[in-house]
Amino acid sequence: MLWAVFTLIAAAAQTARNAMQRELTATLGTVGATHVRFLFGFPFALFVFLPGVMYFAGYSLPSSPAVFWLWVIAGALTQIGATATMLSVMGERSFVVAYAYIKTEPMQVALFGLIFLGDRIGILSGAAILIATAGVIVISLKPGAGQVSTTRSTVIGILSGSLFALSAIGYRGAILSLELPHFVMAATYTLAVGLVMQAAVLTAWLALRDPKVLRAIAKAWKPSLLAGFMGAFASEFWFLAFAIATAANVRTLALVEVLFAQGVTRFIFKQPTTAREGLGIVLVVIGVALLVWAH
């Protein structure tokens, strides 16, 4: 059950990071706020987490087979797209409802995991995924919103979930391709490589297309630094979980983020919770509890 502990830590840290990024979107825009998690996150992964694992555990840097680079490139690029679309949909609806659209991810990651990695899930785990996903769908069915806005938010949110699912599969594939006996090194090395790659790609893109965003990021370095650290910290524990459990199980348990997001919604953004959202949250809790019990 160590994977469950890693997942809960990652979910809590990611909820905090998402709230910070949402606040930065107002000043930096969607792409700028997306870039913050990578630009200010990679130094922690590359110069703190990786050397720390090497020093305290006595591991050396692994050799990287060609397939590792294919997996990590896929994971890195789809995560950039996933983060950007997530921040975009969060700008249109309530914080917790935006999570609902994105968290159709577990069913998608179960399918992608089976197709690309051969990861199979048991009957109870499959039921847990369905119940928890039903919960986030119920949360997303918010009456009273305009049809055009609702349709756009739904499409972008589900697309974000698909990209997050593909990213999880890409990174798990990269970790497993290293074939290391010590999963901590495999996870931390993959994280460092992925974040460096993402920071380089987005920095180059912004330098060519919108250099003023880079200047705005530099001015907002203090809140960006904290968001970057929380992003790298969350990713470290996601990767540790991916190293020892299927991506489907990890991402289903990660739906506890909806509960964390509910707290952020009520106490920070002062947005009320409807009865429908409450019912959805109950279903999420039941699904997550079933998943943990199945293991």
N, C-alpha and C positions, 0 to 999 in steps of 0.2 A: 504493500500500500504506500510505499515511498513516493510513487508517481502522483498519488492523490495529494499528498502534502505539498509537493512541488507545484502542482496545479493550483491549489488554493492560494499559495503565496503569490504565484504569478498573476492570478486573477485579481487579487486585491491591489497589487502594484499597477496592473494595467488600467484598472478603473481610475486610479489616481492620476495616471499619466494621461488618459483620455480626457479627463476633466481639465487638466492643465492645457492640453492641446486645443480643446474647444475654446478656451479663453483666448489663446494666442491667435486663433483664426480671424478674430475681429481686426487685429492689427497687421498680421502677416499674410492673410489670405489662406486658402486651402492648401496650395502647394507649399507655401512657406511653413505653415504649421506642420505639414507632413514631414518636411525636411528636418525640422528640429529634432525629432526622435532619432534620426540617423546621424546627423552632423554632430550633435552633442552627446549621442549615445556611444558612437564607436570608440572614442578615447577611453571610456570606462571599460569596454569589453577588451580592447587591444592592449591597454597599458595598466589595467588594474586586475580584471578577472583572469585573463589568460596567464600573465606572469604569476599571479597569486596561486593558481592551480599548479603551475610548473614548479614553483618554489616549495609550496607546502606539501604537495603530493609527490614531488620528485619525478613528474612526467616530463618527457621531451616532446617537441613538436612532431606530429605524425606526418608521414608521407601521404600525399593526396593523389589518389588515382584519378584518371580522366573523368570517370563517371561522377566523382564527387563534385567537380566543377560544373557539370551539367545540372546536377540536382540543386546546388547552392545558387546558381544563376537563376534557375526557375523559381526557387523560393524567394530570393531577394527581389526580383522584378515584380512578381505577383503581390508581394507584401507592400511594395510601394503603391501599386494601384489600389490595393485593399484599403490602406490607410487613407489615401486621398478620397476615395468614394465614401468611406465611413465618416470623415469629417464633413463632407458635402451634405450627406443626409442628416447629420446631427444639426446642421444649420437650419433645417426646415421643420423639424418636429421636436417633441419633447425628448430629453436626453434618454430616458428609459425606453421610450417607444422606438427611437432610432436603434437602440440595442436589439430590439425585437426583430426587426428586419434582418439585421446582420447575423443574428444567431439562428438563422435557418442553416447556418454552417455545418452543424454536426451531421445531419443527414447527408449533406454533400461530401463531407470529408470521409464518411464511412464508405460511400460509393467510390470516391477517388482512391481511397486507401486500398480497397479491394482490387481496383483496376490496375493501379500502378505499382503497389507494393505487395499485393497478395495478403493484406491484413484482413483477417476474418473476425467477425464478432459473434458472440453467442446469442441465444434467444432472449435471455434476460437483458443483456446489454442492448440488443436491438429494440426491445420494448422501451427501455429507458430513454433511448435516443428519440423514439417516436413521441413519447409522453412529454419529454422536456421541450422538444421542438414544437409540439402542439401548444405548449404553454406560451412560447414566445410569439407564435402566430396569433393567439388570443389577445395577447398584449398589444399586438400591432393593429388589431381591428378597432381603431378608434373612430367612433361615429362623429359626424359633424364637420369633418375636414372637406375641403374642396376636392372634387374628383380628379382634376388635373394634378394638383399638388400631391394627392394621395398616390396616384398611379406613378408619378415620377419618383417619389420617395420609396415606394415599394420596389420598383425596378432597380434603382441605385443601391438600395439596401441589400437586396438579394444578390446583386452582382458583387457587392462588397463581400458578402458571405462566401460566394464562390471563390473569389480571389484569396480570401483568408484560408479557405479549405485547401486550395492548390498550394499556397505557401507552406502550410503545415506539412503537406505531403512532400513537398520539395525539400524542406529542411530535415524531416525525418529520414528521407532517402539519403541525404548527404551524410547525416550522422551514421547511419547504418553502413554506408559504403566505405567508411574508414576502417571498419572491422577491428576496432580497438577493444581490448579486454576491459578497459576502464572507461565507463560511459561519461564520467565527468569531463575528461579531457576531450572526448569526441564532441560533446555538446558545446563546450566553451570555445573550442577551436572553430567549430562551424559558425557559432555566433559572431566571433571576431571577424572572420572572413566575410560573412554576409553583411555585417554593418559597414565595414570599410567599403565594400562594393556599392552598397546603397548610397552612402555618403558621397562617393566619387561620382556616381551617375547623376544624382540629383543636383549636386553642385555644378557640374559641367552643364547640365540642361538649363539651370537658372542663370548661369553666367552668360549663356548664349541668348536666352529668350527673355529673361526678366531680371537683370542684375540688381535692380532696385530692391527686390525681395531679399537678396543676400545682404544688402546694406541694412534693411529693416531687421533682419535676423540678428545681425551684429549688434544693433542698438538694443535689442531685447534679449541680450545674452544671459541676464540673471535668471528670469523665469524659464528661459529656454534650457539653461544648464540643468535645472532641477527636472524639467520634463524629460530631457535626454537621459539623465541618470535613471529615472524611474522606468523609462522605456527599456534601457539596457538591462536593468535589474529584473524586470518582468520577463524579458526575453531569455535571460539566463535560466530562469526556472522553467519557462516553457520548454526550452531545449532539453533540459535535464529530464523532464517528464517524457518528451518525445523519444528520448534515448532508451527508455525502459518500458514504454507502454504504447499501444496503438494510438495513432492520432485521433481516431474516432472517440476512444474512451477519454482521452485528455480534453478534447474540445467539448465533449458533452458535459463533463464535470465542470468545465470552465463556464457553463451557463450560470453558475453562482454569481458571475459578474452582474447579472440582471438584478440580483438582490443588492449587491454593492451599489449599482447604479441607482437603484431606488433610493438608497440613503443619500446619495449625492443629489438626486433630483429634489428630495424633500428639504434637506437641510442647507444645501448650498445654492441651488438654483430656484428654490422656493416654488416648485411646481407640484401641484396636488396629484395624488394617485387615484384613479377611478376604480370603480368596483370591477370592471372588466380587466383592468391591469392587475388588480389583486388576485382574480381568479387565475389569470395566466401565471402569475408568480407561484401560486400554490401548485400548479401542474409542473412547473419547473422544479420545485422542491421535491415533489414526488418522483419525478424522473431521475434527478440527481441521487436521491436516496436509494432508489432501485439499482442504479448503476454501481454505487459503492457497495451495496449489499451483495450484488452479483459477483463481486471480487473479494 
